[in-house]
Amino acid sequence: MSRLLMNRRRLLGTGAALGATTLFAPSILRAQTPVKIAGIHASPVENAWNSVLHAAMVQANEEGVVEYTFSEGVSGTDYPRAMREYAEAGNVLIVGESYAVEREAREVAGDYPDTAFLMGSSGEAAGDNFGVFGTWNWEAAYLAGMLAGAMTESGIVGSVGAIPIPEVNMLINGFADGVAAVNPDVEHLVSFIGTFFDPPKAREAGLAQIDAGADILFGERIGTADAAQERGIKAIGSLIDYTPRYPDTVFANALWSFRPLVDAALADATAGNPVGKNYTPLSLMEDGGNDISYVEGVAPADAVAKMEEVRAAIKAGEFEVPRNFDEPA
């Protein structure tokens, strides 16, 4: 299982590049020795969503809080086996994604009641040891949409997503709601690529939207900004900060941090408390779980000011961004 138990040299080398994606890193109760946790990534860790999970656990590893091992590119058929091997290896917490293997993942968790599992899932928590989470950076996407709605000159914007599951739908709908809040006449094009990691396919979907008139793209999937860069238009990133990679293209990002969620689950697991609950609400902006970043001087100053007013209201709990899990039209 050399694929599963990655060596420390690779682990720390990856962490240096990804650590900046976390929004903040609160300390958790430290044990005398690091707690063993494992990450099972269905996609490569450079995939935006997986990179956020990976960065949070790498950061905790570097702080001495945990001893983190991981595997990436794990297929659905191999996923239950990976879960079992990490459980057998004595990991206190196993972090992964059960979207494609809900039944199998829950069966494994049932076989290891003393191991805590924290899984990205569209389903509910189960028992005492199967916790779930979703990606709630739709508040930041709404704010990015406000900027896009004020900036578009063609009156058409586009979004490229993975698969129309509730979390992806909510993110794209959040962006669309932000656009409509400042410019209700804007047309919003939506494409799904049918997988969680295929940058070339996301690029092709983005190019098609540009050909249809879109002059700003929201990239729920990595690869979208490549199309924007190729055609000389602006783009918005999701989950991580894409601006350094596309400095003249990506002007805003709907960031997400996994650290509040993994800290809470790890604290529960080490304290002997049940982790069979939904940790998703810790992704809310008022808890530091998501936020917008943007390049100053790109969006009009009045649009930025208006967006910042809403941003402050969200953080203060005075404004609630609509939650719409329906598949975007």
N, C-alpha and C positions, 0 to 999 in steps of 0.2 A: 504493500500500500504506500509506495513512495509518493504517489500522486496526492494522497490524503494528508500525510504528515509532512508538510513543507519545512525546509530547513530555515533556521533563524536568519541566516544571511539574506535570503530572498525576502523574508517577511519584513525586515527592517528597511531594506532598500526600497521596497514599495511604499512603505509608510511615509517616507520623507516627501514623496511626491504628492501623496493624497491627503496628508494631514491637514492641509489648509482648507479642505472642503467642509470641515466641521465648523459650525457656527460658534460653539463654545464647548468647554470641556469641564463640567463640574466634577469635583472629586466624589468618589463613593467610599463607603466604609472599606478600609484596606485591611486585608487579612495579613497574618504573619508571613504567609507565603502566597505568591500569586495564585489566583483561582484559574483552573483550566477551563477555557471556553473554546468552542470550535465554530467555524463558519463554513457553511456549505453553499456555494454559489453556482447556480445553474448556468450563468453566463460568465465570461471572463471578468476579472475584477476591474478592468478598465471600463466596462459598461457603467454608465453613470449611476444607476440605482445601486448596483453591487458595490461600486467604489465608495459610496457614502457609508454603507454598512462596514465595509472593509476598513475604511479610514478610522471610524470610531473605535473599532476593536484593535487596530494597530496602535492608535494613540493610547488606549488603555494599557496595552502591552508595554509600550515604551515608558509609561509612568510606573510600571511595576505592579499595576493593579491585577492584571491577568497574564496568563500564559496562553497565547493565542496560536492556534493552528488552523489551517483552512485548506479547502479544495475548491477548484473553479472549473467551469465547463462541465458540470455533472449532469448527465442526461437523466430524463425521467425514470428510465429503467434502472439506473444505478443509484438513484436518490435514496431509496429505503436502505440499501446496503451501506451507503455512506453514513446515514444516520445511526445505524446499528453499530458500525465500527467505532464511530466517535463516542457513542454511549458506552461501549465496552471498554474504551480507552480511559474512562473515568472523568470525562468532561462534566463539569457542574452545569453548564449552560451550552446548548447547541442552537445556533442562530442560522436560519435558512429561509426558504421560500417554498410553500406548499401549493402554490396556485395550480400547478399541473399534476400534483400527486396528493390531493387532499385526503383521499381515503387511505392510501398507503402510509402517508406520514402520520396520520392519527393512530393507525394500527401500531406503528413502531413506538410511538409515545406511550401507548397503552402497555406495551411490553417492558418499558423501562420507567416505572413510576417514580423512581428516585432521581431521574435525570430531568432537568428543566429544558423545555424546548420553547423557543421564541421564533415564530414563523410568519413571514409575510403571507397573508391569506385574505381571501374575500369571505371566508366563513367565520364562524364563531369560535371562541375559546372552548376547550374541552377538558374536563377533569381538573386535577390540581396542577398538572405539569405541562399543559399545552397552551401556551399563550400566543396571541396573534397581534399583528400590527399591519397598518396600511400606510401609504405615503400621502400625508396630508400637507403638501406644499401648495394647495390650491389658493390659499390666501395670497401668497407671494405671486402666484400666476395672475391673480386678479389685478394686483398692482402693476405688474408688467403689462397686462392688457390695457390698463388705463393709459400708459405711455404709448403703446402701439396705436391705440385709437386716436390719439392726438397727433401722431406722426405720419400716419399713412397718407400718401398723396393719391394713390389709385383708388382708394376706398375699398380695397380688398386685402385681407390678411389671411394667412394660412396656418394650420396646425398639423404636425405629423406625429401620430401616436403609434403605440405598439399594437395592442389588442384592446378592444372595447370592454375591458373589465371595469368595475365600479371606480377603482382608484384612478385609473387613466382617464375615464370619462369625466370624473369630478375635476381633474386638473385642467383638461381642455375646456370644459364648461366654465371653470373659474376664469380662465383667460378670456373667453368669449364674453362673459359677463362684464369683465373689466373694460373691454373694448366698447361694449354697448353703453356702459355707464357714461362715457364721455362723447361717444359718437355712434348713436343708434343706427345710422344708415350704412355702416360698414358691413360688407359681405364677408363671411367667415367660411373659408374652405377647410375641410377636415379629411385627412387620409389616415388609414391604419395599415401598417406593413405586415401584420399577421405574425409577428415574432417579437421577442424582447431585445434581440441583438442582431442587427443586420444593417450596419452603416451604409453600405452601397444602396440597399433598398430604400432607406430613409432619404438618401440623397436624391434618388430617382423620384420619389414622391414629392420632395420639395421642388425639384425642377418642374414637375408637372403643374404644381400650384403657381409657380412663377410664370409659367407659360399661360396660365389662366388669368394672370393679372395681379397676383399677390405681390406686394412690395415689402412686406415684413412677414417673417416666418417664426412661429413658436415651435421650437424643437423639443417636444416631449421625448423624442428618441435621438440618440447620438447619430450623427450623419446628416441631419437636417441643415446644420450650419455650413456644411460643405457646399450644398446647393446654393445657399445665400452668398457665400464667398465667391463662388464661381460666377454668379450673375451680378455681383456688385450691389446687393441689397442688404438690409439689416436683418438681424436675427436675434432671438431671445433664447437663452439656454434654460435648462431645467435640472434641478437637483444639485449640480455642481457649478462652479464658476468656469464658464467656457471662454471668458474674455481673454485670458493670456494665450489661449490657443488660436483664437480668431480676433485679434485686437482691433481690426478695422471693420468687423462684421457684427459680432455679438456685443450689444450695448447694455443688456440687462439679463439677469438670471433669477429664476425662482428657486432659491436655495432651500435645501432640506438638511437637517442634522439628525442622525440616528443616535447620537450620544445620549440624549435624555432618556430614550427608550431602553437602550441596552443597560444603562446605569440602573434604572428602576428594576428591570427584570433580574439583573445580577444581585442587586440588594435583596430582593425578595428571595431568590434562590439560596443565597448564602445565609439568610436569616431563618430559613426553613419555612417561609411563607409560601402559599400557593402562587404559582405564576399563571394559572389557568384563567387569564383575563385579557381584556383588550387594552393594549398599551398605546393604541393609535392617538388618543387625545393629547399625549405628550408631544405630538408634532405641531400643536397649535402655536401660532406666532407669539401669543402672550406668554407661553412657556419656553420660548426660545427655540422651538423646533423647526421653524421655517422663517424665511425673510427674503427680501429682495436686495440684490446688489445692482448697481447701474453705473455707467460711465457718465460723469458730469459733462455737461455741455453738448450732449447729443440730442436729447429731448428738449422741447421748448421749456423755458424756465417756468412759465405759468402752469404747464402740464405737470412738471415735477413738483411744484408747490402744492397743487391739488392732490396729487398722489401721496405726498408726504402727510397731508392732513388726514387722509384715510388710513394710512399706515399707522399713525399715532393713535387713531381711534380704535383700530383693530387691537393694537398692543394693550390699550387701556380697557379692552372689553366693552367698548362703547359702540362698535360696529361689527356686525356679523356678516361675513361674506356668504352668499347663498351656497348651499351644498346641493349639487345636482349630480346624482349618480347615473342618470340616463345616458344612453349612447347619443353622442352629439349628432344632430341632423346633418 
